[in-house]
């Protein structure tokens, strides 16, 4: 009997130890979970405080800048572009929030990062609107401030932030832009397609003179093709599907060109914003017919790349690599 009691006591002690261990582990997990939740909350609060510490000064500065900034809007447009002498007459117009009585408004401008500041008086247009025509160099970018001068020699800066006229960037840096390109390969041929645009600002001499397609293989030029007459203006490409359907259905004869078809259906292209024109082009390379000496196949054609050399009538040239 004594041995049975001892066994029962031992079992009960073992069960008690197991229960204590289980509840201890469970309690530890709950404590750890609560600690993690608390740590995350503290971290979130810390991030929020850090964000407020950074954003509040910026917001205060923005409010102060807006209070001090008396320049409401500023914009410019080209009155004339002389590509021969690389000059442009720019019409600059500003709208102010307030001016002092009997004050005169001036434009203080210079090349970006240069100290050759020049001043020109802005003429009053109406109300708080002022303007001036300025002759600038096409191959430079400019910065300017709007200054108010009052009788007695006092003057004030009306804009908080510098204003810019990006002549070089617009006429040379970004005149030609690439938009999309792609290629596909089969066992017999490789198909290339791409699109680009050019902004001629309504000036004939800023438009396209020639477009060359260079085909490269393993880092070497293997062909150069004049595609000037083959690139498709977006105004034409927009009715290409209608033209193809009309030919396929027999509505028109295939001898009718796209331009004639456009006139026939009295097609009117979508309204064009600005002076940028978009072009597309598709080119197919037949491995055997075009470059038999390379013994191309679908795998070898991966080494083919191409470039566009776009030349404008004023001599400006842009290289686009694909």
Secondary structure, DSSP 4 states (H G I P E B T S, - for coil): -HHHHHHHHHHHHHHHHHHHHHHHHHHHHHHHHHHHHHHHHHHHHHHHHHHHHHHHHHHHHHHHHHHH--EEEEEEEEEEEETTTTEEEEEEEEEES---TT-EEEEEEEETT----EEEEPEEEETTEEEEEEEEETT--EEEEEEEE-TTS-EEE--SS-EEE-HHIIIIISSEEEEEEEEEE-SSEEEEEEEEEEE-TT-GGGSEEEEEEEEEETTEEEEEEE-TTT-EEHHHHTTHHHHHHHHHHTSS-TTS-HHHHHHHTT--PPPPPTTEEEEEEEEEEEHHHH-GGGT--TTGGGGEEEEEEEEETTS-EEEEE-
